[in-house]
């Protein structure tokens, strides 16, 4: 089904209010697309416009209260939210700050603590001057951090959320399977990129916000550059990494192809990547840490070769392309059932690199691949 039942949002709200009470927060103030959508179901691509600020207040008891530009009232009215307060935005003198101040004053007690997400991978998405103006107008009420509540809550997905991510992964898998229709010796890389996005849409994606990759002889130099107009040629390794969206949830995995037979070094390095991701998959169980998964992959990758300096070997996945935790040596986040992760080992092949990525879900027992699992032999085009 599209969207969620109101009971899903009610359960999220009840859980966050228990966590807020435990740390003494009178309210949470949320300002980003994913945080607002997590508690409301407010799904729109209008967030692409950075002009207007959007606010959602989670009081200590009761349903969330939306304080939003009037242009969004109709769509917000279709969610389970019934207290929707609006102003005409953009307003160069007072872009919602007075309305937000009044709402927070009404919903929190004097000297109350109002939390805003302040940890890694968070941002405020409102002007700093408006944050300062809000602080000054709230008087004895105090804006503070959220004690990591949003991170802890959103890292563990419900079954309904996992089903949406798995649907997105299935769409991406079908699009990847059709790459031989669009990529061959002589086809420019930028044309492959354009046609692959069409394949994703044909297979059911709502939109394709992220597509990266590369194609060079024996590997690629980086994985984030825009596609060049260079034609594919024999000996190239083509990699496409897509984050497509279905019903507000991302997939994020890649696939590699060799134009013609891969050379022995590429063949060996690619098999090493699959071995590394399988090693992390085997230990991705409750109680293991994000660092454990990093070390399991890194041990395989650096056995008699070099890794890459990408910074991490995977991450969380969900409403955003990348979420907490990060699979790095210093992230001691303990895995829990319901976490959706990417396993993303990279390896050096001479002056080039190869990267492989899969998506998995942590369960109460063995983990489960939610991207179509690929074998150790690189596919030839």
C-alpha positions in Angstrom: 0.0 0.0 0.0 1.0 3.6 -0.5 1.6 5.6 2.7 0.9 4.3 6.2 -2.1 3.8 8.3 -2.6 6.5 11.0 -1.8 3.8 13.6 1.8 3.8 12.3 2.2 7.5 13.0 0.4 7.3 16.3 2.8 4.5 17.4 5.8 6.6 16.3 4.5 9.6 18.3 3.9 7.5 21.4 7.4 6.1 21.2 9.1 9.5 20.8 7.0 10.9 23.7 8.2 8.2 26.0 11.8 9.0 25.0 11.2 12.7 25.4 9.8 12.2 28.9 12.9 10.1 29.8 15.2 13.0 29.1 13.0 15.9 30.2 12.0 17.4 26.9 8.7 19.4 26.8 8.6 19.3 23.0 10.6 18.5 19.9 10.8 21.0 17.1 11.4 19.3 13.7 12.3 21.3 10.6 13.6 18.8 7.9 11.7 16.9 5.2 12.4 13.4 6.6 11.7 14.3 10.2 8.5 16.1 9.4 7.4 13.2 7.1 8.3 10.5 9.6 5.6 11.8 12.0 3.0 13.0 9.5 3.4 11.2 6.1 3.7 14.6 4.4 5.2 13.5 1.1 6.0 16.1 -1.5 8.8 17.1 -3.7 8.2 20.7 -2.9 11.0 20.5 -0.4 13.3 20.9 -3.4 12.6 24.6 -3.0 14.7 26.0 -0.2 12.7 29.2 0.1 10.2 28.3 2.8 10.8 26.9 6.3 8.5 24.2 7.6 8.0 23.3 11.3 6.5 20.4 13.2 6.0 20.4 17.0 5.8 17.2 18.9 4.5 18.1 22.3 5.0 15.9 25.4 1.4 14.6 25.0 -1.1 14.6 22.1 -0.7 14.7 18.4 2.0 16.7 16.5 1.2 20.3 15.5 2.2 21.6 12.0 3.3 25.2 11.6 3.7 25.5 7.9 3.4 27.8 4.9 -0.2 28.2 3.7 0.7 26.6 0.3 1.1 23.3 2.1 -2.1 23.3 4.1 -4.2 21.3 1.7 -1.7 18.4 1.4 -1.0 18.4 5.2 -4.8 18.3 5.7 -4.8 14.9 4.0 -2.5 13.4 6.6 -3.5 12.4 10.2 -2.5 15.9 11.5 -5.5 18.0 12.4 -3.8 21.0 14.1 -2.3 22.9 11.1 -1.3 26.5 11.6 -0.3 28.5 8.5 1.2 31.8 7.4 1.7 33.3 3.9 5.3 32.5 3.0 7.8 33.7 1.9 7.6 36.6 4.3 10.8 38.6 4.4 10.1 40.2 7.8 8.7 37.2 9.7 8.8 33.9 8.0 6.7 31.9 10.5 8.8 32.8 13.6 6.0 34.6 15.4 3.5 31.9 14.7 6.0 29.2 15.8 6.8 31.1 19.0 3.1 31.3 19.8 2.6 27.6 19.2 5.6 26.6 21.3 4.5 28.9 24.1 1.1 27.4 24.1 2.3 23.8 24.0 5.2 23.9 26.5 5.4 25.1 30.1 7.6 28.0 31.3 11.3 26.9 31.6 10.4 23.9 29.3 13.1 22.4 27.2 12.5 22.2 23.5 14.7 19.7 21.6 16.0 20.0 18.1 18.1 17.3 16.4 21.7 18.4 16.8 23.9 15.3 16.1 25.8 14.0 13.1 23.7 13.9 9.9 21.3 16.6 11.2 20.7 20.1 10.1 18.2 22.9 11.0 17.0 24.0 7.5 16.0 27.4 8.8 18.0 30.7 8.8 20.3 31.0 11.8 19.0 34.5 12.4 15.5 33.0 12.8 16.8 30.4 15.3 18.3 33.3 17.3 15.0 35.3 17.0 13.1 32.2 18.2 15.4 31.7 21.2 14.9 35.4 22.2 11.2 35.3 21.9 10.7 32.1 23.9 11.8 33.7 27.1 12.3 31.2 29.9 11.8 28.2 27.5 15.1 26.8 26.3 16.0 25.3 22.9 18.4 22.3 23.3 19.5 19.2 21.5 17.3 16.1 21.1 19.6 13.7 23.0 19.8 11.6 19.8 16.2 10.6 20.0 15.5 11.0 16.2 18.6 9.0 15.4 17.6 6.2 17.7 14.0 6.1 16.6 14.5 6.3 12.8 17.4 3.8 12.7 15.0 0.9 13.4 12.4 0.5 10.7 8.9 -0.9 11.1 7.9 -3.9 8.9 5.9 -1.4 6.8 8.9 0.7 6.2 11.1 -2.3 5.4 8.5 -3.4 2.8 8.7 0.0 1.1 12.6 -0.2 1.0 12.4 -3.7 -0.4 9.9 -2.6 -3.1 12.4 0.1 -4.1 15.2 -2.5 -4.2 13.1 -4.8 -6.4 12.5 -1.9 -8.9 16.2 -1.1 -9.0 17.1 -4.8 -9.4 14.8 -5.1 -12.4 16.3 -1.9 -13.9 19.9 -3.2 -13.4 18.9 -6.5 -15.1 18.0 -4.5 -18.2 21.3 -2.6 -18.5 22.5 -4.9 -21.4 19.6 -3.3 -23.4 21.2 0.1 -23.1 25.0 -0.3 -22.6 27.4 -1.8 -25.0 30.7 -1.0 -26.7 30.4 2.4 -28.4 27.5 3.9 -26.3 28.4 7.2 -24.6 28.4 7.0 -20.8 26.0 10.0 -20.4 23.6 8.2 -22.7 23.7 5.1 -20.4 23.0 7.3 -17.4 19.9 8.9 -19.1 18.5 5.6 -20.3 19.1 3.9 -17.0 16.9 6.5 -15.2 14.2 5.8 -17.8 14.5 2.0 -17.1 14.1 2.8 -13.3 10.9 4.8 -14.1 9.6 2.1 -16.4 10.1 -0.5 -13.7 8.1 1.5 -11.2 10.3 4.1 -9.5 8.5 7.3 -8.4 11.7 9.3 -9.1 15.4 8.8 -9.4 17.2 11.4 -7.2 20.6 9.7 -7.2 22.6 8.1 -10.0 26.4 7.9 -9.9 29.0 5.7 -11.4 31.8 5.5 -13.9 33.4 3.6 -16.7 37.1 3.4 -17.4 39.7 0.8 -18.4 40.2 -1.7 -15.5 38.0 0.2 -13.0 37.1 3.8 -12.4 38.8 6.8 -10.8 35.9 8.0 -8.7 32.2 7.2 -8.1 30.6 10.7 -7.8 31.5 12.6 -11.0 28.8 13.4 -13.5 28.8 11.1 -16.5 31.1 12.0 -19.3 30.3 11.7 -23.0 33.1 9.1 -23.6 31.8 6.0 -25.3 32.2 2.6 -23.6 34.9 0.5 -25.0 36.3 -3.1 -24.6 38.2 -3.4 -21.2 36.0 -0.8 -19.5 34.3 -1.6 -16.2 30.9 0.1 -16.0 29.5 0.8 -12.6 26.0 2.3 -11.9 25.0 3.2 -8.4 21.4 4.3 -7.9 19.2 5.6 -5.1 15.7 5.5 -6.5 12.6 6.3 -4.5 9.3 4.4 -4.1 6.7 5.9 -1.8 9.3 8.0 0.0 11.8 5.3 0.6 15.2 4.7 -1.0 17.1 1.8 -2.5 20.8 2.3 -2.6 23.0 -0.3 -4.3 25.2 -0.7 -7.4 26.2 -3.1 -10.1 29.4 -3.6 -12.2 29.7 -4.8 -15.7 32.7 -5.5 -17.9 32.7 -4.4 -21.5 34.1 -7.7 -22.9 36.0 -10.1 -20.7 37.4 -8.5 -17.5 41.2 -8.8 -17.0 42.5 -11.1 -14.3 43.1 -8.3 -11.8 39.6 -6.9 -12.2 38.1 -10.4 -12.0 40.0 -11.1 -8.8 39.3 -7.7 -7.2 35.6 -8.0 -7.9 35.4 -11.5 -6.3 37.1 -10.0 -3.3 34.4 -7.3 -3.0 31.7 -10.0 -3.0 33.6 -11.9 -0.4 33.9 -8.8 1.8 30.2 -7.9 1.6 29.3 -11.6 2.4 31.6 -11.5 5.4 29.8 -8.5 6.8 26.4 -10.1 6.0 27.3 -13.2 8.0 27.8 -11.2 11.2 25.1 -8.6 10.8 23.0 -9.8 13.7 21.6 -8.1 16.9 24.5 -7.3 19.2 27.1 -6.8 16.6 28.3 -3.2 16.0 28.6 -1.0 12.9 32.4 -1.2 13.6 32.3 -5.0 13.6 30.9 -4.9 10.1 33.5 -2.5 9.0 36.3 -4.6 10.3 34.9 -7.8 8.8 35.0 -6.2 5.4 38.2 -4.3 5.8 40.0 -7.5 6.8 39.0 -9.1 3.5 39.8 -6.0 1.4 43.3 -5.4 2.9 44.5 -9.0 3.0 46.9 -8.5 0.1 45.5 -5.5 -1.5 44.4 -1.9 -0.7 41.0 -0.6 0.1 39.9 2.9 -0.9 39.7 6.2 1.1 35.9 6.5 0.6 35.7 6.9 4.4 33.2 4.2 5.2 32.1 0.7 4.0 28.3 1.2 4.3 25.6 3.0 6.1 21.9 3.0 7.1 19.2 3.4 4.5 15.6 4.5 4.5 13.8 7.8 4.0 17.2 9.3 3.1 19.8 7.8 0.7 22.2 7.6 3.6 21.3 7.4 7.2 22.8 6.4 10.5 24.9 4.4 11.4 28.1 4.6 9.4 30.1 1.4 8.9 33.4 2.9 10.1 35.9 1.7 12.7 34.7 4.1 15.3 31.0 3.7 15.1 30.0 1.5 18.0 26.3 1.6 17.2 24.8 -1.8 18.3 22.7 -3.5 15.5 19.0 -4.1 16.3 16.3 -6.0 14.4 14.7 -3.6 11.8 17.9 -1.8 10.9 18.4 -1.5 7.1 22.0 -1.2 6.0 24.1 -1.0 2.9 27.3 -3.0 2.7 29.6 -1.0 0.4 33.2 -2.4 0.2 35.7 -0.7 -2.2 39.0 -1.9 -3.4 42.0 -0.5 -5.4 43.0 -2.1 -8.7 46.2 -0.4 -9.6 45.3 3.3 -10.0 41.6 2.6 -10.3 39.0 1.4 -7.8 36.0 -1.0 -7.8 33.0 -0.6 -5.4 30.2 -3.0 -4.7 27.0 -2.4 -2.7 24.2 -4.5 -1.4 21.2 -3.7 0.9 20.3 -5.9 3.9 17.9 -5.9 6.8 18.9 -7.0 10.3 16.4 -9.4 11.8 16.0 -11.3 15.1 18.0 -14.1 13.5 20.0 -14.3 10.3 20.1 -11.1 8.2 18.3 -10.9 4.9 19.3 -9.4 1.5 16.7 -7.0 0.2 18.7 -6.2 -2.9 18.9 -9.0 -5.4 22.1 -10.8 -4.4 24.8 -10.9 -7.0 27.5 -13.6 -7.5 31.3 -13.3 -7.6 31.5 -13.3 -11.4 31.3 -9.9 -13.1 28.7 -9.7 -15.8 30.0 -9.1 -19.3 28.4 -6.7 -21.8 
